Amino acid sequence: MSFLLDVIKEKHPKLGELTETLVISVNWEYATYDTKLKDGDEVALLPPVSGG
């Protein structure tokens, strides 16, 4: 198992710089940066949005 934030920073260093502004979903549920990943997990990174 790997921690999500470690995987993001390792595989995508530039994206790792933005991790404090992203919301994370694992398998369609909100997750935290210390969520442990398993093979086959689906991860979504949601950027900040605004509007009205």
PQR file with spaces between the fields and no chain letter, atoms N, CA, C, O and H, PARSE charges and radii, in Angstrom:
ATOM       1  N    MET     1       0.833   -1.187    0.000 -0.4000 1.5000
ATOM       2  CA   MET     1       0.000    0.000    0.000 -0.0000 2.0000
ATOM       3  C    MET     1       0.873    1.245    0.000  0.5500 1.7000
ATOM       4  O    MET     1       1.976    1.253    0.547 -0.5500 1.4000
ATOM       5  N    SER     2       0.363    2.284   -0.617 -0.4000 1.5000
ATOM       6  CA   SER     2       1.059    3.566   -0.666 -0.0000 2.0000
ATOM       7  C    SER     2       0.126    4.649   -0.169  0.5500 1.7000
ATOM       8  O    SER     2      -1.096    4.532   -0.265 -0.5500 1.4000
ATOM       9  H    SER     2      -0.534    2.278   -1.061  0.4000 1.0000
ATOM      10  N    PHE     3       0.719    5.710    0.364 -0.4000 1.5000
ATOM      11  CA   PHE     3      -0.085    6.861    0.736 -0.0000 2.0000
ATOM      12  C    PHE     3      -0.318    7.714   -0.498  0.5500 1.7000
ATOM      13  O    PHE     3       0.582    7.902   -1.318 -0.5500 1.4000
ATOM      14  H    PHE     3       1.712    5.805    0.442  0.4000 1.0000
ATOM      15  N    LEU     4      -1.520    8.223   -0.622 -0.4000 1.5000
ATOM      16  CA   LEU     4      -1.930    8.963   -1.796 -0.0000 2.0000
ATOM      17  C    LEU     4      -1.016   10.138   -2.111  0.5500 1.7000
ATOM      18  O    LEU     4      -0.574   10.283   -3.251 -0.5500 1.4000
ATOM      19  H    LEU     4      -2.250    8.071    0.044  0.4000 1.0000
ATOM      20  N    LEU     5      -0.728   10.968   -1.137 -0.4000 1.5000
ATOM      21  CA   LEU     5       0.093   12.151   -1.386 -0.0000 2.0000
ATOM      22  C    LEU     5       1.486   11.764   -1.867  0.5500 1.7000
ATOM      23  O    LEU     5       2.040   12.434   -2.738 -0.5500 1.4000
ATOM      24  H    LEU     5      -1.087   10.850   -0.211  0.4000 1.0000
ATOM      25  N    ASP     6       2.057   10.708   -1.323 -0.4000 1.5000
ATOM      26  CA   ASP     6       3.379   10.259   -1.763 -0.0000 2.0000
ATOM      27  C    ASP     6       3.358    9.826   -3.223  0.5500 1.7000
ATOM      28  O    ASP     6       4.281   10.133   -3.977 -0.5500 1.4000
ATOM      29  H    ASP     6       1.606   10.164   -0.615  0.4000 1.0000
ATOM      30  N    VAL     7       2.314    9.118   -3.622 -0.4000 1.5000
ATOM      31  CA   VAL     7       2.196    8.654   -4.997 -0.0000 2.0000
ATOM      32  C    VAL     7       2.046    9.841   -5.943  0.5500 1.7000
ATOM      33  O    VAL     7       2.689    9.889   -6.991 -0.5500 1.4000
ATOM      34  H    VAL     7       1.564    8.868   -3.010  0.4000 1.0000
ATOM      35  N    ILE     8       1.205   10.790   -5.574 -0.4000 1.5000
ATOM      36  CA   ILE     8       1.002   11.978   -6.414 -0.0000 2.0000
ATOM      37  C    ILE     8       2.314   12.730   -6.605  0.5500 1.7000
ATOM      38  O    ILE     8       2.678   13.065   -7.732 -0.5500 1.4000
ATOM      39  H    ILE     8       0.683   10.752   -4.722  0.4000 1.0000
ATOM      40  N    LYS     9       3.015   12.995   -5.527 -0.4000 1.5000
ATOM      41  CA   LYS     9       4.256   13.767   -5.627 -0.0000 2.0000
ATOM      42  C    LYS     9       5.333   13.013   -6.395  0.5500 1.7000
ATOM      43  O    LYS     9       6.122   13.626   -7.114 -0.5500 1.4000
ATOM      44  H    LYS     9       2.719   12.724   -4.611  0.4000 1.0000
ATOM      45  N    GLU    10       5.375   11.707   -6.254 -0.4000 1.5000
ATOM      46  CA   GLU    10       6.385   10.903   -6.943 -0.0000 2.0000
ATOM      47  C    GLU    10       6.123   10.844   -8.447  0.5500 1.7000
ATOM      48  O    GLU    10       7.042   11.017   -9.248 -0.5500 1.4000
ATOM      49  H    GLU    10       4.734   11.209   -5.670  0.4000 1.0000
ATOM      50  N    LYS    11       4.888   10.602   -8.822 -0.4000 1.5000
ATOM      51  CA   LYS    11       4.563   10.415  -10.240 -0.0000 2.0000
ATOM      52  C    LYS    11       4.337   11.729  -10.980  0.5500 1.7000
ATOM      53  O    LYS    11       4.551   11.807  -12.190 -0.5500 1.4000
ATOM      54  H    LYS    11       4.142   10.461   -8.171  0.4000 1.0000
ATOM      55  N    HIS    12       3.906   12.762  -10.256 -0.4000 1.5000
ATOM      56  CA   HIS    12       3.582   14.049  -10.884 -0.0000 2.0000
ATOM      57  C    HIS    12       4.075   15.190   -9.998  0.5500 1.7000
ATOM      58  O    HIS    12       3.278   15.818   -9.301 -0.5500 1.4000
ATOM      59  H    HIS    12       3.732   12.699   -9.273  0.4000 1.0000
ATOM      60  N    PRO    13       5.373   15.462  -10.016 -0.5600 1.5000
ATOM      61  CA   PRO    13       5.937   16.467   -9.107  0.2800 2.0000
ATOM      62  C    PRO    13       5.270   17.839   -9.198  0.5500 1.7000
ATOM      63  O    PRO    13       5.057   18.478   -8.168 -0.5500 1.4000
ATOM      64  N    LYS    14       4.938   18.304  -10.390 -0.4000 1.5000
ATOM      65  CA   LYS    14       4.299   19.628  -10.518 -0.0000 2.0000
ATOM      66  C    LYS    14       2.911   19.616   -9.898  0.5500 1.7000
ATOM      67  O    LYS    14       2.507   20.607   -9.289 -0.5500 1.4000
ATOM      68  H    LYS    14       5.111   17.785  -11.227  0.4000 1.0000
ATOM      69  N    LEU    15       2.181   18.535  -10.034 -0.4000 1.5000
ATOM      70  CA   LEU    15       0.869   18.417   -9.410 -0.0000 2.0000
ATOM      71  C    LEU    15       1.007   18.369   -7.897  0.5500 1.7000
ATOM      72  O    LEU    15       0.140   18.868   -7.181 -0.5500 1.4000
ATOM      73  H    LEU    15       2.509   17.731  -10.529  0.4000 1.0000
ATOM      74  N    GLY    16       2.067   17.785   -7.412 -0.4000 1.5000
ATOM      75  CA   GLY    16       2.309   17.732   -5.975 -0.0000 2.0000
ATOM      76  C    GLY    16       2.378   19.106   -5.340  0.5500 1.7000
ATOM      77  O    GLY    16       2.071   19.263   -4.158 -0.5500 1.4000
ATOM      78  H    GLY    16       2.772   17.379   -7.994  0.4000 1.0000
ATOM      79  N    GLU    17       2.783   20.111   -6.123 -0.4000 1.5000
ATOM      80  CA   GLU    17       2.845   21.484   -5.613 -0.0000 2.0000
ATOM      81  C    GLU    17       1.449   22.047   -5.350  0.5500 1.7000
ATOM      82  O    GLU    17       1.305   22.996   -4.580 -0.5500 1.4000
ATOM      83  H    GLU    17       3.033   19.983   -7.083  0.4000 1.0000
ATOM      84  N    LEU    18       0.438   21.486   -5.968 -0.4000 1.5000
ATOM      85  CA   LEU    18      -0.926   21.996   -5.859 -0.0000 2.0000
ATOM      86  C    LEU    18      -1.779   21.215   -4.862  0.5500 1.7000
ATOM      87  O    LEU    18      -2.960   21.516   -4.693 -0.5500 1.4000
ATOM      88  H    LEU    18       0.555   20.715   -6.594  0.4000 1.0000
ATOM      89  N    THR    19      -1.206   20.235   -4.213 -0.4000 1.5000
ATOM      90  CA   THR    19      -2.013   19.319   -3.408 -0.0000 2.0000
ATOM      91  C    THR    19      -2.784   19.992   -2.286  0.5500 1.7000
ATOM      92  O    THR    19      -3.805   19.461   -1.848 -0.5500 1.4000
ATOM      93  H    THR    19      -0.246   19.990   -4.350  0.4000 1.0000
ATOM      94  N    GLU    20      -2.335   21.129   -1.813 -0.4000 1.5000
ATOM      95  CA   GLU    20      -3.040   21.779   -0.709 -0.0000 2.0000
ATOM      96  C    GLU    20      -4.359   22.410   -1.151  0.5500 1.7000
ATOM      97  O    GLU    20      -5.202   22.737   -0.315 -0.5500 1.4000
ATOM      98  H    GLU    20      -1.506   21.560   -2.169  0.4000 1.0000
ATOM      99  N    THR    21      -4.538   22.581   -2.452 -0.4000 1.5000
ATOM     100  CA   THR    21      -5.774   23.193   -2.934 -0.0000 2.0000
ATOM     101  C    THR    21      -6.733   22.179   -3.555  0.5500 1.7000
ATOM     102  O    THR    21      -7.844   22.539   -3.943 -0.5500 1.4000
ATOM     103  H    THR    21      -3.853   22.315   -3.131  0.4000 1.0000
ATOM     104  N    LEU    22      -6.321   20.933   -3.651 -0.4000 1.5000
ATOM     105  CA   LEU    22      -7.151   19.908   -4.281 -0.0000 2.0000
ATOM     106  C    LEU    22      -8.019   19.174   -3.270  0.5500 1.7000
ATOM     107  O    LEU    22      -7.637   19.002   -2.112 -0.5500 1.4000
ATOM     108  H    LEU    22      -5.418   20.640   -3.336  0.4000 1.0000
ATOM     109  N    VAL    23      -9.182   18.747   -3.720 -0.4000 1.5000
ATOM     110  CA   VAL    23     -10.011   17.828   -2.944 -0.0000 2.0000
ATOM     111  C    VAL    23      -9.844   16.466   -3.603  0.5500 1.7000
ATOM     112  O    VAL    23      -9.799   16.365   -4.829 -0.5500 1.4000
ATOM     113  H    VAL    23      -9.492   18.887   -4.661  0.4000 1.0000
ATOM     114  N    ILE    24      -9.753   15.432   -2.797 -0.4000 1.5000
ATOM     115  CA   ILE    24      -9.473   14.091   -3.301 -0.0000 2.0000
ATOM     116  C    ILE    24     -10.670   13.183   -3.093  0.5500 1.7000
ATOM     117  O    ILE    24     -11.360   13.249   -2.076 -0.5500 1.4000
ATOM     118  H    ILE    24      -9.789   15.514   -1.801  0.4000 1.0000
ATOM     119  N    SER    25     -10.896   12.335   -4.085 -0.4000 1.5000
ATOM     120  CA   SER    25     -11.909   11.296   -3.985 -0.0000 2.0000
ATOM     121  C    SER    25     -11.237    9.963   -4.321  0.5500 1.7000
ATOM     122  O    SER    25     -10.480    9.867   -5.286 -0.5500 1.4000
ATOM     123  H    SER    25     -10.335   12.282   -4.911  0.4000 1.0000
ATOM     124  N    VAL    26     -11.519    8.951   -3.523 -0.4000 1.5000
ATOM     125  CA   VAL    26     -11.055    7.593   -3.808 -0.0000 2.0000
ATOM     126  C    VAL    26     -12.286    6.703   -3.849  0.5500 1.7000
ATOM     127  O    VAL    26     -13.048    6.615   -2.886 -0.5500 1.4000
ATOM     128  H    VAL    26     -12.135    9.030   -2.739  0.4000 1.0000
ATOM     129  N    ASN    27     -12.459    6.054   -4.974 -0.4000 1.5000
ATOM     130  CA   ASN    27     -13.613    5.174   -5.165 -0.0000 2.0000
ATOM     131  C    ASN    27     -14.925    5.910   -4.889  0.5500 1.7000
ATOM     132  O    ASN    27     -15.817    5.382   -4.225 -0.5500 1.4000
ATOM     133  H    ASN    27     -11.840    6.125   -5.757  0.4000 1.0000
ATOM     134  N    TRP    28     -15.029    7.135   -5.407 -0.4000 1.5000
ATOM     135  CA   TRP    28     -16.232    7.962   -5.348 -0.0000 2.0000
ATOM     136  C    TRP    28     -16.572    8.467   -3.946  0.5500 1.7000
ATOM     137  O    TRP    28     -17.705    8.879   -3.696 -0.5500 1.4000
ATOM     138  H    TRP    28     -14.304    7.564   -5.946  0.4000 1.0000
ATOM     139  N    GLU    29     -15.603    8.438   -3.033 -0.4000 1.5000
ATOM     140  CA   GLU    29     -15.823    8.978   -1.685 -0.0000 2.0000
ATOM     141  C    GLU    29     -14.691    9.932   -1.354  0.5500 1.7000
ATOM     142  O    GLU    29     -13.542    9.709   -1.737 -0.5500 1.4000
ATOM     143  H    GLU    29     -14.682    8.104   -3.236  0.4000 1.0000
ATOM     144  N    TYR    30     -15.030   11.012   -0.629 -0.4000 1.5000
ATOM     145  CA   TYR    30     -13.992   11.960   -0.235 -0.0000 2.0000
ATOM     146  C    TYR    30     -12.919   11.237    0.562  0.5500 1.7000
ATOM     147  O    TYR    30     -13.199   10.322    1.336 -0.5500 1.4000
ATOM     148  H    TYR    30     -15.963   11.193   -0.318  0.4000 1.0000
ATOM     149  N    ALA    31     -11.687   11.671    0.352 -0.4000 1.5000
ATOM     150  CA   ALA    31     -10.552   11.036    1.011 -0.0000 2.0000
ATOM     151  C    ALA    31      -9.606   12.112    1.512  0.5500 1.7000
ATOM     152  O    ALA    31      -9.765   13.289    1.192 -0.5500 1.4000
ATOM     153  H    ALA    31     -11.459   12.415   -0.276  0.4000 1.0000
ATOM     154  N    THR    32      -8.628   11.706    2.294 -0.4000 1.5000
ATOM     155  CA   THR    32      -7.601   12.615    2.795 -0.0000 2.0000
ATOM     156  C    THR    32      -6.266   12.229    2.191  0.5500 1.7000
ATOM     157  O    THR    32      -6.134   11.180    1.560 -0.5500 1.4000
ATOM     158  H    THR    32      -8.499   10.749    2.554  0.4000 1.0000
ATOM     159  N    TYR    33      -5.277   13.090    2.390 -0.4000 1.5000
ATOM     160  CA   TYR    33      -3.959   12.827    1.812 -0.0000 2.0000
ATOM     161  C    TYR    33      -3.276   11.621    2.424  0.5500 1.7000
ATOM     162  O    TYR    33      -2.342   11.081    1.832 -0.5500 1.4000
ATOM     163  H    TYR    33      -5.384   13.942    2.903  0.4000 1.0000
ATOM     164  N    ASP    34      -3.711   11.192    3.580 -0.4000 1.5000
ATOM     165  CA   ASP    34      -3.080   10.010    4.171 -0.0000 2.0000
ATOM     166  C    ASP    34      -3.894    8.739    3.921  0.5500 1.7000
ATOM     167  O    ASP    34      -3.637    7.702    4.532 -0.5500 1.4000
ATOM     168  H    ASP    34      -4.470   11.631    4.061  0.4000 1.0000
ATOM     169  N    THR    35      -4.874    8.825    3.021 -0.4000 1.5000
ATOM     170  CA   THR    35      -5.637    7.644    2.643 -0.0000 2.0000
ATOM     171  C    THR    35      -4.704    6.631    1.992  0.5500 1.7000
ATOM     172  O    THR    35      -3.928    6.974    1.100 -0.5500 1.4000
ATOM     173  H    THR    35      -5.083    9.668    2.524  0.4000 1.0000
ATOM     174  N    LYS    36      -4.783    5.398    2.434 -0.4000 1.5000
ATOM     175  CA   LYS    36      -3.957    4.344    1.853 -0.0000 2.0000
ATOM     176  C    LYS    36      -4.639    3.808    0.603  0.5500 1.7000
ATOM     177  O    LYS    36      -5.843    3.552    0.593 -0.5500 1.4000
ATOM     178  H    LYS    36      -5.414    5.119    3.158  0.4000 1.0000
ATOM     179  N    LEU    37      -3.842    3.642   -0.454 -0.4000 1.5000
ATOM     180  CA   LEU    37      -4.367    3.149   -1.715 -0.0000 2.0000
ATOM     181  C    LEU    37      -4.093    1.665   -1.873  0.5500 1.7000
ATOM     182  O    LEU    37      -3.090    1.141   -1.389 -0.5500 1.4000
ATOM     183  H    LEU    37      -2.864    3.849   -0.446  0.4000 1.0000
ATOM     184  N    LYS    38      -5.014    1.001   -2.564 -0.4000 1.5000
ATOM     185  CA   LYS    38      -4.834   -0.400   -2.917 -0.0000 2.0000
ATOM     186  C    LYS    38      -4.873   -0.494   -4.437  0.5500 1.7000
ATOM     187  O    LYS    38      -5.388    0.407   -5.099 -0.5500 1.4000
ATOM     188  H    LYS    38      -5.829    1.426   -2.957  0.4000 1.0000
ATOM     189  N    ASP    39      -4.342   -1.563   -4.989 -0.4000 1.5000
ATOM     190  CA   ASP    39      -4.416   -1.776   -6.429 -0.0000 2.0000
ATOM     191  C    ASP    39      -5.865   -1.712   -6.867  0.5500 1.7000
ATOM     192  O    ASP    39      -6.741   -2.304   -6.236 -0.5500 1.4000
ATOM     193  H    ASP    39      -3.924   -2.295   -4.451  0.4000 1.0000
ATOM     194  N    GLY    40      -6.113   -0.994   -7.943 -0.4000 1.5000
ATOM     195  CA   GLY    40      -7.451   -0.902   -8.493 -0.0000 2.0000
ATOM     196  C    GLY    40      -8.290    0.251   -7.968  0.5500 1.7000
ATOM     197  O    GLY    40      -9.390    0.480   -8.471 -0.5500 1.4000
ATOM     198  H    GLY    40      -5.402   -0.512   -8.455  0.4000 1.0000
ATOM     199  N    ASP    41      -7.797    0.996   -6.955 -0.4000 1.5000
ATOM     200  CA   ASP    41      -8.547    2.147   -6.460 -0.0000 2.0000
ATOM     201  C    ASP    41      -8.657    3.207   -7.552  0.5500 1.7000
ATOM     202  O    ASP    41      -7.723    3.402   -8.329 -0.5500 1.4000
ATOM     203  H    ASP    41      -6.903    0.810   -6.546  0.4000 1.0000
ATOM     204  N    GLU    42      -9.788    3.883   -7.607 -0.4000 1.5000
ATOM     205  CA   GLU    42     -10.002    4.981   -8.538 -0.0000 2.0000
ATOM     206  C    GLU    42      -9.845    6.290   -7.783  0.5500 1.7000
ATOM     207  O    GLU    42     -10.536    6.537   -6.795 -0.5500 1.4000
ATOM     208  H    GLU    42     -10.546    3.725   -6.975  0.4000 1.0000
ATOM     209  N    VAL    43      -8.925    7.132   -8.259 -0.4000 1.5000
ATOM     210  CA   VAL    43      -8.618    8.395   -7.589 -0.0000 2.0000
ATOM     211  C    VAL    43      -9.025    9.548   -8.495  0.5500 1.7000
ATOM     212  O    VAL    43      -8.732    9.543   -9.691 -0.5500 1.4000
ATOM     213  H    VAL    43      -8.363    6.932   -9.062  0.4000 1.0000
ATOM     214  N    ALA    44      -9.704   10.538   -7.917 -0.4000 1.5000
ATOM     215  CA   ALA    44     -10.045   11.763   -8.631 -0.0000 2.0000
ATOM     216  C    ALA    44      -9.488   12.943   -7.850  0.5500 1.7000
ATOM     217  O    ALA    44      -9.608   13.003   -6.626 -0.5500 1.4000
ATOM     218  H    ALA    44      -9.942   10.543   -6.946  0.4000 1.0000
ATOM     219  N    LEU    45      -8.879   13.878   -8.567 -0.4000 1.5000
ATOM     220  CA   LEU    45      -8.360   15.104   -7.972 -0.0000 2.0000
ATOM     221  C    LEU    45      -9.247   16.247   -8.440  0.5500 1.7000
ATOM     222  O    LEU    45      -9.328   16.526   -9.636 -0.5500 1.4000
ATOM     223  H    LEU    45      -8.781   13.829   -9.561  0.4000 1.0000
ATOM     224  N    LEU    46      -9.901   16.897   -7.517 -0.4000 1.5000
ATOM     225  CA   LEU    46     -10.865   17.931   -7.851 -0.0000 2.0000
ATOM     226  C    LEU    46     -10.273   19.309   -7.563  0.5500 1.7000
ATOM     227  O    LEU    46      -9.949   19.616   -6.416 -0.5500 1.4000
ATOM     228  H    LEU    46      -9.836   16.670   -6.545  0.4000 1.0000
ATOM     229  N    PRO    47     -10.129   20.135   -8.589 -0.5600 1.5000
ATOM     230  CA   PRO    47      -9.564   21.470   -8.377  0.2800 2.0000
ATOM     231  C    PRO    47     -10.563   22.376   -7.692  0.5500 1.7000
ATOM     232  O    PRO    47     -11.765   22.111   -7.705 -0.5500 1.4000
ATOM     233  N    PRO    48     -10.066   23.445   -7.094 -0.5600 1.5000
ATOM     234  CA   PRO    48     -10.981   24.403   -6.478  0.2800 2.0000
ATOM     235  C    PRO    48     -11.844   25.071   -7.545  0.5500 1.7000
ATOM     236  O    PRO    48     -11.377   25.355   -8.648 -0.5500 1.4000
ATOM     237  N    VAL    49     -13.078   25.312   -7.211 -0.4000 1.5000
ATOM     238  CA   VAL    49     -13.984   25.993   -8.148 -0.0000 2.0000
ATOM     239  C    VAL    49     -14.698   27.108   -7.404  0.5500 1.7000
ATOM     240  O    VAL    49     -14.832   27.071   -6.181 -0.5500 1.4000
ATOM     241  H    VAL    49     -13.457   25.082   -6.315  0.4000 1.0000
ATOM     242  N    SER    50     -15.142   28.072   -8.136 -0.4000 1.5000
ATOM     243  CA   SER    50     -15.934   29.140   -7.532 -0.0000 2.0000
ATOM     244  C    SER    50     -16.978   29.561   -8.552  0.5500 1.7000
ATOM     245  O    SER    50     -16.888   29.225   -9.732 -0.5500 1.4000
ATOM     246  H    SER    50     -15.034   28.102   -9.130  0.4000 1.0000
ATOM     247  N    GLY    51     -17.908   30.258   -8.102 -0.4000 1.5000
ATOM     248  CA   GLY    51     -18.954   30.716   -9.017 -0.0000 2.0000
ATOM     249  C    GLY    51     -20.229   30.993   -8.236  0.5500 1.7000
ATOM     250  O    GLY    51     -20.254   30.961   -7.005 -0.5500 1.4000
ATOM     251  H    GLY    51     -17.981   30.531   -7.143  0.4000 1.0000
ATOM     252  N    GLY    52     -21.233   31.253   -8.953 -0.4000 1.5000
ATOM     253  CA   GLY    52     -22.466   31.566   -8.255 -0.0000 2.0000
ATOM     254  C    GLY    52     -23.698   31.254   -9.039  0.5500 1.7000
ATOM     255  O    GLY    52     -24.809   31.475   -8.556 -0.5500 1.4000
ATOM     256  H    GLY    52     -21.213   31.279   -9.953  0.4000 1.0000
